[in-house]
């Protein structure tokens, strides 16, 4: 049996890194004397693909083929037949056929390419067997992607879109990253024998540089002295990463100037770049100890950032899998900041402890004004519902629900739109009284800023052991091979549509999950 891995692009990070780790996981679990032939099908961008490293994986023979039309698209009409023909031709060129090939397709239903869902249907009709892995959902506050699918697929109502995106059958099975997504798809009608949880593998860090060397580089490139603490946020600065909250941490630390916070990479998506630039301006205006682009060319490498850091921070409000909750421990680093229980529940069940995370960062509602918060939050939520073709809730009921977000006059900072977040950052940066009040409401905040690899040595070691046991290349490699075996043993006999249903959309668009920063 051969394997074809399919994705829109091979850019740095994200799904590309997951694909690389999947191949490493398959290599780690390869049987001696057996070689699995793998072809990677992708759109035009492939600058981040480590071809040399892939050539050296024992038990695998990896090639790649560029497929025209597999990139992100903005075409007004989907052309699945043409894309399927090009994918089939690329597979044939690689010596693979429907009879001997499994397709592992990543994020086919996300809305980045409206032709791909239909192309998958065309290929399964030809006898190809597919494992469709869902990392993210267009239903999860991605209205532009969802609208693109509706328009290009000529779907007349959002509740009928799942019929085209999530058709299933013996030859079309699904993998999700967590229990939340598994439960949602089961509620929407996906049979249990066609759905599995497949966590992302966490690869070990190969020889991080010596800390002394990395700290010297940090001082040279960013002027952070050996006496100052350095906390890294290893992400691209897109909206859901909640940079306003990182700035609030910076405003809390600003008076001492003994802690620096570093964001590794800017967004690559042009739609994300203006907000990122705006946050940079806010940080500069408030003279915050927040550094940007610390992982770009000419600055520090990813490994140098980790080796130099005293801790890793997370302020994100939404994740698909949440690598940030597992990777730092393998680098010997504690993790501080925001917890996301809908994601981390899977990890705590495995034994990972998140003693240094908190699910909220509370501020007094009167810092932003109850009426102004309600107005901006209501406007944003109504706009996003309208973008999804959903009617606005009854005004009185919506007002009650929004009022319920603030308890005892306190509000989670992450529920604020960017402009209100910036006002709070400015207040805390300028007012010692506001800073003291923030620490009083969030007593762990001061302590978390003082967390480092020495004070949390036992927790780091314990969590690293759980990650190695449950999420290693070897552990996930076995799960991946089991998933391929289940798909490979299926016999072609057609597919079934997922019921046209509002379940997925309504669950993702729940008001309690709405953060205006995601859709501004």
Backbone torsions as a table, in degrees:
resi	resn	phi	psi	omega
1	UNK	NA	136.6	177.7
2	UNK	-104.1	166.1	-178.4
3	UNK	-130.0	133.9	172.3
4	UNK	-119.9	125.5	178.5
5	UNK	-104.9	130.7	-171.1
6	UNK	-122.9	128.7	173.4
7	UNK	-153.8	160.1	-176.2
8	UNK	-64.6	-33.3	-173.0
9	UNK	-156.6	171.5	175.6
10	UNK	-126.4	55.5	176.6
11	UNK	-80.9	166.5	-179.3
12	UNK	-63.2	136.9	173.5
13	UNK	80.0	-169.8	173.0
14	UNK	56.8	-136.5	-176.6
15	UNK	-64.3	-32.9	178.3
16	UNK	-57.7	-44.1	179.5
17	UNK	-67.1	-35.1	176.0
18	UNK	-62.2	-43.5	179.0
19	UNK	-61.2	-44.0	177.1
20	UNK	-59.6	-44.4	-179.9
21	UNK	-67.9	-33.1	174.6
22	UNK	-61.4	-42.7	179.4
23	UNK	-65.8	-39.6	175.9
24	UNK	-64.0	-36.7	178.5
25	UNK	-66.7	-40.3	177.6
26	UNK	-65.6	-37.9	177.7
27	UNK	-65.8	-39.4	-178.8
28	UNK	-66.1	-20.8	-178.3
29	UNK	-113.8	16.6	-178.5
30	UNK	-71.3	145.2	175.8
31	UNK	-82.1	137.2	179.7
32	UNK	-56.3	135.8	176.9
33	UNK	85.6	-5.3	179.6
34	UNK	-112.1	141.2	179.6
35	UNK	-124.9	127.4	177.0
36	UNK	-96.9	123.5	176.5
37	UNK	-85.0	129.5	-177.1
38	UNK	-129.3	133.4	170.9
39	UNK	-120.6	134.9	178.3
40	UNK	-102.4	117.2	176.8
41	UNK	-97.8	131.1	-175.3
42	UNK	-150.3	166.3	172.8
43	UNK	-77.7	-157.8	-169.5
44	UNK	-69.3	-29.9	-173.3
45	UNK	-88.5	126.5	-179.1
46	UNK	-146.4	23.8	-173.8
47	UNK	-67.3	-21.2	-176.7
48	UNK	-98.0	4.9	-176.7
49	UNK	-79.3	123.4	-177.0
50	UNK	-84.2	72.6	-173.2
51	UNK	-55.6	-43.3	-178.7
52	UNK	-60.0	-44.1	179.8
53	UNK	-65.8	-35.5	179.8
54	UNK	-67.6	-30.5	179.3
55	UNK	-67.5	-19.0	-173.9
56	UNK	-101.9	7.5	-177.1
57	UNK	-80.1	117.1	178.9
58	UNK	-62.6	140.2	176.1
59	UNK	83.0	0.2	179.9
60	UNK	-129.4	147.0	169.6
61	UNK	-123.3	104.2	-169.6
62	UNK	-109.5	127.0	171.5
63	UNK	-128.4	170.8	175.2
64	UNK	-137.8	152.9	179.2
65	UNK	-134.0	129.7	174.7
66	UNK	-83.1	132.1	-178.2
67	UNK	-117.2	117.0	178.4
68	UNK	-61.9	132.7	178.6
69	UNK	91.5	-0.1	179.2
70	UNK	-92.1	-4.4	179.1
71	UNK	-70.1	176.7	166.0
72	UNK	-56.4	144.6	-178.3
73	UNK	-136.9	161.3	172.2
74	UNK	-130.9	28.3	-178.1
75	UNK	-65.6	138.8	-179.6
76	UNK	-71.1	-21.5	-179.5
77	UNK	-131.2	132.4	178.1
78	UNK	-71.2	145.5	178.4
79	UNK	-128.9	68.2	-174.3
80	UNK	-65.7	-35.2	-177.1
81	UNK	-63.1	-43.2	179.8
82	UNK	-65.3	-42.2	-179.9
83	UNK	-66.0	-41.7	178.4
84	UNK	-61.0	-40.1	179.8
85	UNK	-64.0	-41.3	179.5
86	UNK	-68.2	-38.8	176.9
87	UNK	-64.4	-43.3	179.1
88	UNK	-63.7	-37.9	178.7
89	UNK	-65.9	-39.8	178.6
90	UNK	-64.8	-38.7	178.0
91	UNK	-66.6	-42.4	178.9
92	UNK	-62.9	-39.9	178.2
93	UNK	-61.7	-29.4	177.9
94	UNK	-86.4	2.5	178.4
95	UNK	82.6	25.1	-177.3
96	UNK	-117.7	149.9	-179.8
97	UNK	-136.4	172.0	179.5
98	UNK	-61.4	-31.7	-175.7
99	UNK	-71.8	-24.1	-172.7
100	UNK	-128.5	19.6	-173.5
101	UNK	-133.5	134.9	171.3
102	UNK	-105.3	133.7	175.5
103	UNK	-98.0	124.8	173.4
104	UNK	-107.2	103.9	-171.4
105	UNK	-107.4	130.3	-177.2
106	UNK	-102.1	125.9	171.2
107	UNK	57.1	42.0	-177.5
108	UNK	-64.2	-25.9	-172.9
109	UNK	-101.0	12.3	-172.3
110	UNK	-75.4	-20.5	-179.2
111	UNK	95.9	7.7	177.7
112	UNK	-78.8	-21.9	176.4
113	UNK	-147.5	108.2	-173.0
114	UNK	-71.9	-14.7	179.3
115	UNK	-82.6	-20.1	-171.9
116	UNK	-66.8	-43.9	179.0
117	UNK	-56.2	-44.0	178.7
118	UNK	-68.9	-33.9	177.7
119	UNK	-64.1	-37.5	176.6
120	UNK	-62.7	-43.1	177.9
121	UNK	-60.6	-41.6	178.3
122	UNK	-61.4	-43.0	-177.7
123	UNK	-69.3	-39.2	177.5
124	UNK	-67.9	-32.1	174.6
125	UNK	-63.4	-28.4	177.5
126	UNK	-81.7	-4.9	177.0
127	UNK	108.5	-1.9	176.7
128	UNK	-70.0	145.7	176.7
129	UNK	-107.8	136.8	-169.0
130	UNK	-127.5	140.4	163.1
131	UNK	-109.5	113.8	-176.4
132	UNK	-101.1	110.2	-176.3
133	UNK	-98.9	123.7	-178.3
134	UNK	-101.1	108.6	175.7
135	UNK	-89.5	-38.1	-176.2
136	UNK	-140.1	165.7	-177.0
137	UNK	-129.6	137.1	174.7
138	UNK	-64.1	-23.4	179.0
139	UNK	-72.2	-15.0	-173.8
140	UNK	-93.5	71.7	177.1
141	UNK	54.3	45.2	172.1
142	UNK	-125.4	64.4	-171.8
143	UNK	-61.7	-34.4	-179.5
144	UNK	-63.7	-42.8	178.5
145	UNK	-65.4	-41.0	-179.2
146	UNK	-65.8	-43.1	178.3
147	UNK	-63.6	-37.5	178.4
148	UNK	-61.0	-43.6	178.7
149	UNK	-63.9	-45.5	-179.4
150	UNK	-58.5	-45.2	-176.5
151	UNK	-71.4	-48.4	-174.5
152	UNK	-70.3	-28.0	179.6
153	UNK	-95.0	0.3	178.2
154	UNK	56.2	44.1	177.0
155	UNK	-89.5	126.9	-172.0
156	UNK	-85.5	-10.8	179.1
157	UNK	-151.2	136.4	-177.6
158	UNK	-55.7	-31.4	-177.9
159	UNK	-68.7	-13.9	178.8
160	UNK	-97.1	-5.1	179.4
161	UNK	-64.4	-38.2	179.4
162	UNK	-56.5	-26.0	179.0
163	UNK	-61.4	-34.5	-179.4
164	UNK	-89.1	-27.3	-175.2
165	UNK	-87.2	-36.0	-167.7
166	UNK	-121.4	31.9	173.0
167	UNK	-58.7	145.1	-174.6
168	UNK	-138.7	166.8	178.7
169	UNK	174.3	179.9	-179.9
170	UNK	-56.4	-33.0	-178.5
171	UNK	-98.3	4.8	179.7
172	UNK	-135.8	88.1	-176.2
173	UNK	-110.6	164.3	-169.4
174	UNK	-124.8	149.2	171.7
175	UNK	-129.3	136.9	174.9
176	UNK	-123.5	169.7	-171.5
177	UNK	-93.0	-18.8	-171.8
178	UNK	-152.9	170.3	-178.3
179	UNK	-68.0	-31.1	178.5
180	UNK	-58.2	-51.5	-177.6
181	UNK	-68.5	-36.2	177.0
182	UNK	-60.2	-47.8	-178.4
183	UNK	-64.3	-38.5	179.7
184	UNK	-64.5	-45.1	-179.8
185	UNK	-68.3	-34.9	176.1
186	UNK	-64.5	-43.3	178.1
187	UNK	-63.0	-30.9	-179.8
188	UNK	-81.3	-2.9	174.1
189	UNK	111.2	6.7	178.9
190	UNK	-74.8	123.6	179.3
191	UNK	-63.9	145.9	-177.1
192	UNK	-62.9	-30.5	-177.6
193	UNK	-79.4	0.3	176.9
194	UNK	-119.7	19.3	-175.4
195	UNK	-146.3	135.5	178.6
196	UNK	-145.3	157.9	172.3
197	UNK	-92.3	126.0	178.9
198	UNK	-128.3	96.5	-178.9
199	UNK	-68.6	156.8	175.6
200	UNK	-72.9	139.0	175.9
201	UNK	-74.1	144.2	177.9
202	UNK	-107.6	111.6	-177.7
203	UNK	-83.0	145.5	176.2
204	UNK	-68.1	154.7	175.3
205	UNK	-82.8	126.1	-177.2
206	UNK	-89.2	104.9	171.9
207	UNK	50.0	70.9	171.0
208	UNK	-61.1	148.6	179.0
209	UNK	-62.9	160.3	177.6
210	UNK	-60.7	142.5	-177.5
211	UNK	-60.4	-39.2	-179.2
212	UNK	-61.6	-39.5	178.7
213	UNK	-67.6	-44.0	-178.6
214	UNK	-65.3	-38.7	178.6
215	UNK	-67.4	-34.6	175.6
216	UNK	-63.6	-41.4	177.1
217	UNK	-65.0	-38.2	179.0
218	UNK	-63.1	-42.1	178.3
219	UNK	-67.2	-40.4	-177.8
220	UNK	-67.6	-45.3	-173.0
221	UNK	-87.7	-32.4	-171.7
222	UNK	-124.8	1.8	176.6
223	UNK	59.6	33.7	173.2
224	UNK	-95.8	116.7	-173.2
225	UNK	-77.7	168.0	180.0
226	UNK	-65.0	-22.7	-179.3
227	UNK	-83.1	-13.9	-176.8
228	UNK	-97.1	146.5	179.7
229	UNK	-86.9	150.2	-176.4
230	UNK	-130.9	121.8	-179.7
231	UNK	-119.2	124.4	-172.4
232	UNK	-106.1	141.9	174.5
233	UNK	-113.6	95.7	-169.5
234	UNK	-84.5	74.9	-174.6
235	UNK	-143.8	168.9	160.8
236	UNK	-86.2	137.8	-171.0
237	UNK	-80.5	58.1	177.8
238	UNK	-83.0	169.5	-169.3
239	UNK	-59.3	-43.9	-175.4
240	UNK	-67.8	-12.4	177.3
241	UNK	-75.3	-6.8	166.8
242	UNK	61.5	58.1	-177.0
243	UNK	-66.6	-25.6	177.0
244	UNK	-58.6	-36.7	178.6
245	UNK	-70.0	-35.2	174.9
246	UNK	-62.1	-41.0	177.4
247	UNK	-64.5	-34.0	177.7
248	UNK	-66.0	-39.8	172.5
249	UNK	-58.9	-42.8	179.2
250	UNK	-62.9	-38.7	178.1
251	UNK	-65.9	-33.4	177.2
252	UNK	-67.5	-37.4	-177.7
253	UNK	-85.9	-14.9	-169.0
254	UNK	-54.6	-42.2	-174.8
255	UNK	-59.5	-33.7	-177.4
256	UNK	-83.8	-27.3	-177.3
257	UNK	54.5	29.1	179.6
258	UNK	-106.7	-1.3	-179.9
259	UNK	-129.6	132.8	175.2
260	UNK	-118.8	140.7	178.4
261	UNK	-112.9	133.4	-176.1
262	UNK	-124.2	127.8	174.1
263	UNK	-96.5	127.1	-170.2
264	UNK	-74.5	-46.5	-169.8
265	UNK	-134.7	147.0	172.3
266	UNK	-78.6	165.5	175.6
267	UNK	-67.3	149.2	172.2
268	UNK	-94.8	-21.5	179.6
269	UNK	-77.2	121.9	-179.0
270	UNK	-57.2	-30.3	-179.8
271	UNK	-67.6	-23.0	-178.0
272	UNK	-89.4	-20.1	-168.8
273	UNK	-67.7	-38.1	-179.9
274	UNK	-61.1	-41.2	179.7
275	UNK	-66.9	-39.0	177.4
276	UNK	-61.0	-45.2	178.9
277	UNK	-62.9	-37.1	178.9
278	UNK	-64.4	-41.5	178.2
279	UNK	-65.8	-35.4	175.8
280	UNK	-61.2	-41.8	178.5
281	UNK	-64.6	-40.5	178.4
282	UNK	-61.8	-43.0	-179.8
283	UNK	-63.3	-41.2	179.5
284	UNK	-67.8	-40.8	-178.7
285	UNK	-63.6	-35.1	-179.9
286	UNK	-91.6	1.2	179.4
287	UNK	53.8	51.6	-177.4
288	UNK	-88.6	150.6	177.8
289	UNK	-81.3	57.7	-179.5
290	UNK	-121.3	126.8	-178.1
291	UNK	-109.5	142.1	-178.0
292	UNK	-118.1	152.5	175.5
293	UNK	61.5	34.7	-176.2
294	UNK	-74.6	-7.8	179.0
295	UNK	-112.4	13.7	-179.8
296	UNK	-84.0	168.6	179.6
297	UNK	-57.8	134.7	-179.2
298	UNK	91.2	-8.7	176.6
299	UNK	-108.7	-128.6	179.4
300	UNK	-98.7	147.4	172.2
301	UNK	-73.6	168.1	177.5
302	UNK	-58.8	-44.7	180.0
303	UNK	-64.1	-38.8	178.2
304	UNK	-65.7	-38.4	177.0
305	UNK	-60.7	-44.5	-179.5
306	UNK	-67.8	-43.5	-178.0
307	UNK	-66.0	-31.9	-179.0
308	UNK	-81.5	-21.0	-171.2
309	UNK	-75.7	152.1	171.1
310	UNK	-93.8	-22.6	179.0
311	UNK	-163.9	164.8	171.9
312	UNK	-109.3	144.1	178.9
313	UNK	-118.5	149.0	172.1
314	UNK	-129.8	131.9	172.3
315	UNK	-127.3	8.4	-175.8
316	UNK	-61.4	147.2	177.6
317	UNK	-102.4	-6.8	-178.8
318	UNK	-156.9	134.2	177.1
319	UNK	-139.3	154.1	172.7
320	UNK	-83.2	-56.8	176.2
321	UNK	-110.8	-46.9	179.2
322	UNK	93.9	55.4	178.4
323	UNK	-57.6	-31.8	-177.5
324	UNK	-61.8	-21.9	179.7
325	UNK	-81.1	-10.7	-176.8
326	UNK	-120.6	-34.8	-172.3
327	UNK	-68.8	-39.8	-174.3
328	UNK	-56.6	-35.5	-176.1
329	UNK	-60.9	-34.5	179.9
330	UNK	-72.5	-17.6	175.2
331	UNK	-92.5	5.8	179.9
332	UNK	76.9	22.7	-174.2
333	UNK	-118.2	140.9	171.1
334	UNK	-75.8	160.2	178.9
335	UNK	-117.5	129.6	179.1
336	UNK	-123.3	167.2	174.4
337	UNK	113.3	-136.7	-169.4
338	UNK	-93.6	131.6	171.8
339	UNK	-88.7	148.8	172.7
340	UNK	-125.4	87.7	-172.7
341	UNK	-56.5	-31.3	-179.9
342	UNK	-66.5	-18.4	176.1
343	UNK	-101.5	-46.2	-171.4
344	UNK	-77.5	-11.1	177.3
345	UNK	-56.1	-39.4	177.9
346	UNK	-62.0	-37.6	-176.6
347	UNK	-76.3	-38.1	177.4
348	UNK	-66.6	-33.5	177.0
349	UNK	-63.2	-30.5	178.1
350	UNK	-80.1	-15.6	178.1
351	UNK	119.2	-1.4	177.3
352	UNK	-72.5	136.3	-179.6
353	UNK	-108.2	134.1	-178.8
354	UNK	-117.2	56.8	-178.1
355	UNK	-66.1	-20.8	-174.7
356	UNK	-105.6	19.9	175.5
357	UNK	-119.6	157.1	176.0
358	UNK	-138.1	140.3	-176.6
359	UNK	-79.0	-8.0	-179.5
360	UNK	-140.3	156.6	167.9
361	UNK	-129.7	102.5	-167.9
362	UNK	-86.7	139.1	174.1
363	UNK	-131.5	153.9	174.3
364	UNK	-65.9	134.6	-179.9
365	UNK	-60.0	-32.6	-176.5
366	UNK	-72.0	-9.3	174.1
367	UNK	-67.9	-28.7	178.9
368	UNK	-110.5	-12.5	-179.4
369	UNK	87.4	119.0	-176.8
370	UNK	-58.7	-44.7	-177.3
371	UNK	-66.8	-42.9	-178.4
372	UNK	-68.0	-40.4	176.5
373	UNK	-60.9	-48.1	-178.7
374	UNK	-60.3	-40.8	-178.9
375	UNK	-64.0	-49.2	-177.0
376	UNK	-68.3	-40.9	179.7
377	UNK	-64.7	-43.9	179.8
378	UNK	-62.1	-46.4	179.9
379	UNK	-59.7	-44.6	-178.7
380	UNK	-65.6	-41.5	-178.4
381	UNK	-69.2	-40.4	177.1
382	UNK	-62.5	-40.5	179.9
383	UNK	-63.5	-41.7	-177.5
384	UNK	-71.3	-35.8	175.7
385	UNK	-64.1	-42.5	178.8
386	UNK	-62.4	-38.4	179.3
387	UNK	-63.2	-28.3	178.2
388	UNK	-93.8	5.7	-179.6
389	UNK	72.3	23.2	-179.8
390	UNK	-100.9	137.5	177.8
391	UNK	-69.8	148.6	176.3
392	UNK	-69.3	142.7	176.7
393	UNK	-64.5	164.0	172.7
394	UNK	-52.0	134.2	-173.2
395	UNK	-57.1	-43.3	-178.6
396	UNK	-66.2	-41.7	-179.7
397	UNK	-66.9	-40.5	178.9
398	UNK	-64.0	-41.4	178.7
399	UNK	-61.4	-41.0	178.8
400	UNK	-64.0	-43.5	-178.5
401	UNK	-64.1	-41.7	-180.0
402	UNK	-68.4	-40.3	176.3
403	UNK	-60.3	-31.5	179.5
404	UNK	-69.4	-14.9	176.5
405	UNK	-69.9	-23.7	178.8
406	UNK	-105.2	114.8	179.8
407	UNK	-112.3	132.3	-178.3
408	UNK	55.4	34.2	178.3
409	UNK	75.7	13.3	-178.5
410	UNK	-117.3	146.3	-175.5
411	UNK	-132.3	141.9	173.1
412	UNK	-71.8	123.5	-178.1
413	UNK	-51.0	-35.5	-175.1
414	UNK	-67.9	-16.4	177.4
415	UNK	-80.7	-8.2	-177.6
416	UNK	-80.7	141.5	168.7
417	UNK	-63.0	163.0	-174.0
418	UNK	-56.0	-43.4	-177.0
419	UNK	-62.2	-40.1	178.2
420	UNK	-71.9	-36.1	175.1
421	UNK	-59.1	-44.5	-178.8
422	UNK	-63.4	-36.1	177.1
423	UNK	-62.7	-41.8	179.9
424	UNK	-66.5	-43.7	177.5
425	UNK	-56.5	-45.0	-179.8
426	UNK	-62.2	-43.3	179.9
427	UNK	-62.0	-46.1	-177.7
428	UNK	-68.4	-36.3	179.8
429	UNK	-66.4	-33.2	-173.8
430	UNK	-95.7	-21.6	-171.7
431	UNK	-118.6	112.5	175.1
432	UNK	-58.2	-33.2	179.7
433	UNK	-65.9	-41.9	178.2
434	UNK	-66.4	-38.8	177.9
435	UNK	-62.6	-44.3	179.4
436	UNK	-62.9	-38.5	179.2
437	UNK	-66.7	-40.1	177.9
438	UNK	-61.5	-42.6	179.1
439	UNK	-68.6	-33.8	177.8
440	UNK	-64.8	-40.4	-179.6
441	UNK	-76.2	-23.9	-178.8
442	UNK	-129.5	71.4	-171.5
443	UNK	-59.2	-23.9	-180.0
444	UNK	-74.7	-16.9	-173.1
445	UNK	-59.2	-48.3	-179.9
446	UNK	-62.8	-42.8	179.9
447	UNK	-64.7	-36.8	-178.8
448	UNK	-67.8	-33.8	176.9
449	UNK	-65.5	-19.6	-179.8
450	UNK	-98.2	-2.1	178.5
451	UNK	-66.3	140.4	172.8
452	UNK	-148.4	-179.0	-174.2
453	UNK	-66.5	-18.2	179.8
454	UNK	-87.8	-44.9	-178.6
455	UNK	-67.8	-23.5	-177.8
456	UNK	-112.6	27.4	-174.5
457	UNK	-57.5	-43.2	-176.9
458	UNK	-68.0	-43.6	179.5
459	UNK	-63.9	-42.5	179.5
460	UNK	-60.4	-45.9	-178.7
461	UNK	-64.0	-43.5	-179.9
462	UNK	-62.9	-46.9	-179.1
463	UNK	-67.8	-36.1	178.1
464	UNK	-61.7	-38.3	179.1
465	UNK	-65.1	-40.4	177.8
466	UNK	-64.2	-44.0	-179.9
467	UNK	-61.3	-43.7	179.4
468	UNK	-64.5	-35.2	-177.5
469	UNK	-77.1	-40.2	-170.1
470	UNK	-104.8	-23.6	-172.7
471	UNK	-128.1	18.4	-178.4
472	UNK	-72.4	170.7	174.9
473	UNK	-57.5	-41.6	-178.4
474	UNK	-67.5	-44.3	-177.4
475	UNK	-64.7	-47.2	-178.6
476	UNK	-74.7	-30.2	176.8
477	UNK	-59.0	-39.8	177.4
478	UNK	-65.0	-40.5	178.0
479	UNK	-65.6	-38.7	179.9
480	UNK	-64.7	-43.6	178.6
481	UNK	-65.6	-36.2	176.7
482	UNK	-64.8	-38.8	177.8
483	UNK	-64.4	-43.6	178.7
484	UNK	-64.5	-39.0	179.9
485	UNK	-63.1	-41.8	179.7
486	UNK	-62.9	-42.5	178.6
487	UNK	-69.4	-41.3	-177.2
488	UNK	-66.1	-28.8	-178.8
489	UNK	-84.0	-5.4	-178.7
490	UNK	-76.6	153.2	177.4
491	UNK	-111.0	136.5	-177.6
492	UNK	-60.5	124.8	177.2
493	UNK	-153.6	38.1	176.0
494	UNK	85.4	-179.8	-178.4
495	UNK	-135.7	165.0	177.9
496	UNK	-122.6	144.3	177.6
497	UNK	-81.1	145.0	168.4
498	UNK	-72.0	138.7	-178.0
499	UNK	-53.7	136.5	171.3
500	UNK	-61.1	115.1	-167.3
501	UNK	-151.4	144.4	175.9
502	UNK	-85.2	3.7	-170.1
503	UNK	-59.6	-51.6	-177.5
504	UNK	-62.0	-48.7	-175.8
505	UNK	-64.0	-45.4	-179.1
506	UNK	-64.8	-36.9	-179.9
507	UNK	-66.8	-45.3	-178.9
508	UNK	-68.9	-33.4	-176.3
509	UNK	-89.0	12.6	176.7
510	UNK	-53.4	135.1	-174.7
511	UNK	-56.8	-36.6	-178.1
512	UNK	-64.3	-21.0	179.6
513	UNK	-92.1	-4.0	-173.8
514	UNK	-81.9	126.7	173.0
515	UNK	-125.3	113.7	-175.7
516	UNK	-53.0	-31.0	-178.0
517	UNK	-59.9	-22.7	-176.7
518	UNK	-72.6	-25.9	-170.8
519	UNK	-123.8	7.5	179.8
520	UNK	-65.2	NA	NA
